[in-house]
Amino acid sequence: MSFEIKLPLFEGPFDLLLFFIERDELDINDIPISKITKDFLDYLHNLEKMNIEVASEFILVAATLMRIKSKMLLPRPQLDEAGNEIDPRDELVKHLLEYKKYKSVLEELQLMEGSQIDKEKRGNLSKELRSLSEAVNVESEMQDLDLYKLLKVFQNVIERYEIEQNKPRHEVIQYPYTISGQRDFIMYSLSGKPKVAFTEIIESDKNKIAVIFNFLAILELLQMNLITLHIGEGFNNFWVEKLDEVGEEVEK
């Protein structure tokens, strides 16, 4: 048997994000994207440990948070037509504010609905069933039933069954990569030599997801002032070099 567990506080991903913002008393217009992304992913990992199926909308928001985080790590900001810098968090903040507004209205509507249901007179179920049985003459329908009609009904049932069986099924695969893990891998690669080519890092694991995580790890190391980059030969190639100050601090 399979059991479905519904968490009332977090029925949707925006509900979970608003919980983090209210819990930590964050400014919704200036969200610390790195912290809220970590909290969001930790929550999803806990659901997986409890064998709770993660809804696709949670996975979509997690991917959106990662995309925003990568954009904020990039050294080149995006500009609008007027030349002003575009904050990658603007679209997320807009959706959160709209969700928060409609959520507050929804709570009032639910109270009104409950109050109205209490006042509405409920129908007599047995009386309605009797009226339906009187309106539809079941015995006369059975008299007109023949083998052809039964076969048509059976054919329709089989067709619906085949459609249900042939529906595409999506499987979410969790890759064994983390930004912190790839960051340690890159620093380990630099421990025995002063610099390493990005193509060499790709050759170590040619998986597309691994390349993305390695690139994000390099961006974080740049932000932490642990490495520097030099343009190399070839198409889209560069050298990753460990800064001297880092090496001196390690020796001390």
N, C-alpha and C positions, 0 to 999 in steps of 0.2 A: 504494500500500500504506500502511496505517496501522500505526504501531508503538506499543505500550503500554510505558511506562517506569514501573517500580515502585520507589519509594524505600524500601529496607528499614527505614530509621530512622523514617520517618514514614508508617506504613501507615494511620494514622487521625489525626483532629484532636487528640484527647487525647494521643496519643503526641508530637505536635509541641509541644503546650503544656507537657508534662512536660520535654521537651528544653530549652525556653527557661528553665523554672524551675530545672533542675539546672545549666544552663550559667552562668546569672547568680547562682546560689546565693541564690535568692529564697525567702522564707517562703511556703509554699503556702497558709497560713491568712491571709496578708495580701498578696495579689497586687497589684502596681502595675498596675492594669487598663489605664491609658493606654499604658504601655511595651509590655506583652505584646500588646495589640491592634495596635500599630504593627508589631511583629516578625511577628505572624501574617499581617497584610495584606501586608507586604513579601514574605513567603514565597509567598503566593498569586500576587502580581504576577510574581514570578520564574518560577513555573510557567507563567503565561500567556505570558511572553516566550519560553519554550522550547517553546511550542505543546503543552504537556501539559494534557490535560483535567482540570479541577479537579472532584473528586467533590462531590456535593451535600452530603455530611456536613460537608466543610470549609466550604462556603458557609454552612451552617446555624450552625456554631460561630462563624464570622466575624460573622454577623448578631447572634448572642447576645452576643458581646463588645461590639459597637456599642450594643446595647440596655442592657447593664450600664453602659457608659461614660456614656450619656445620662442614666441614672437617677442616677448619682453626681454629674453636673453640675447636676441639678435642685436648687433651693434648699429644696424641701419633702421631707424624708425620709419613708419609709413606716414605720408603726408596727404592731406586732402587737397581739393582744388585750390583752396585759398593759401596753401603752404603751411597750414597748421598741423602739428603732430597728432596722429590718430592714436588714441589709447586703445590697445587691444581688448581692454576690459569693458569698453563702453557698451557693446552689444549684450554681454552677460548682465551688466548692471541694469540695462533697460528691461530685459526679460524678468529679472528678479523683482524690480519695482512693480511691473505689471502683475506678476504673480502674487506679490504681497497685497496689492490693491484688491484683486479679485478674490483672494482668499478671505480677506476681512469681510467682503460683501457676502461671500458664500456662507460663512458662519451665521450671519443674520438671516439669510434665506432658509437655512436648515431649521432654525428656530421657528420661523414663520410656518414652514411646511409641517413641522411636528405639531404646532398649535392648531393648524387647519385640519390635519388628519384627526385629531382628537374631537374636533367639532363636527366633522363630516359623518353622516349616518352611513353605516355599513350595510350592504345588501344581504338578503337572505340567500345563502348559497344553495341550500336544498331546493328552495323555491325556483331559483334560476335554472338549476339542473332539470327540474320537472318541466319547466316551460320549454327548454331546449329539446328535451326528448319528445314532447308533444309536437313541436314544430317540425322535427326531422323524423320521418317514419323510417326507422332502421330496418324493420322487417321487409318493407317494400323494396328497399335498396338491396337487401340480401337476395330477393327473388330475381332481380335483374342482373345479379352477379354471374359471370360466366368465366370459362377458362382463359379466354383472351384477355379480359380485364385483369385477371390475377397475374398473367404473364407480363402484362405491361407494368403493373405495379412492381413486380419482382425485378424487371429490367431497370426501372428507375432507381430502385434501392441499390442494385449492383453498381450502376453508373455513379451514384453519389458516393458509394463506398470506395470505388476505384479513384475517384477524384480526391477523396480525403487521404488515401494511401499514397498518392503520387504528388502530394503537395511538397514543395521544397522545404527542407529543414536546415536551419542555420546552426552551426556549432561554433561557439566562441572558444578559441584556444589561448591559454595563458602562456606567454613566452617567458623563458627563464632569464629575463634581463631586467636590470634596474639601473637607473642613472648612477647611483652611488657605486654599484658593483662595476660598471664599465669605467667609472672615474678611477677606481682603484686599479683596474686592469691597465689603463693608460699610464698611470704613474708607475706601475710595476714595469711596464715596457720601457720606460725612460730611466729606470734605475741602473741599467747596465750600459747605457749609451747616452750621449748628450741630447740627441734628437732622433725622431723616428718619422718616417713618411706616413701620410694618411692612407696611401694605397697599401702600405704594409699592415696597418691596423685593419683595413677592410679584408685583406687576404686571410687574416686569422679567423674570420667568421664572415662568410659572404652572404649570410641571411639578410634580407632587406630590413627586417626589424632590428637586427643587431647593428647594422650600419646607422640607422636612425638614432638608436640609443648611444652609440659611440659619438655621433656628431653632437647630440645634446650634452653628453658628458664633457666634451671638449669645450663647449660654450660655457658650461658652469666652471670648469677649471680656468678659463680665461677671466671670468668674472671674479673668481677667487684670487687672481693674480698668481697662480701656481705655474702657469705655462705661458708661452708666447708662440706666435705663428709666423712662418716665413713662406713666401711664395716659392713653390718648387717647379720643376720641369714637368711638362705633360698637361693633359686636360684635367682641370679641376683638382690639381694636386697641390699639397702644401706640406711643409714640415712642422711637426709639433716639437717644440724645444722647452725643456724644463728651465725655469729661471734659476740663476746662480744663487739668489738669496735663499731660495727654498733648500737648495743643496747644503748651504752653510748652516742653516738652522737644523737640518737633520743631523749633520755631523756633530753639532754642539749637544 
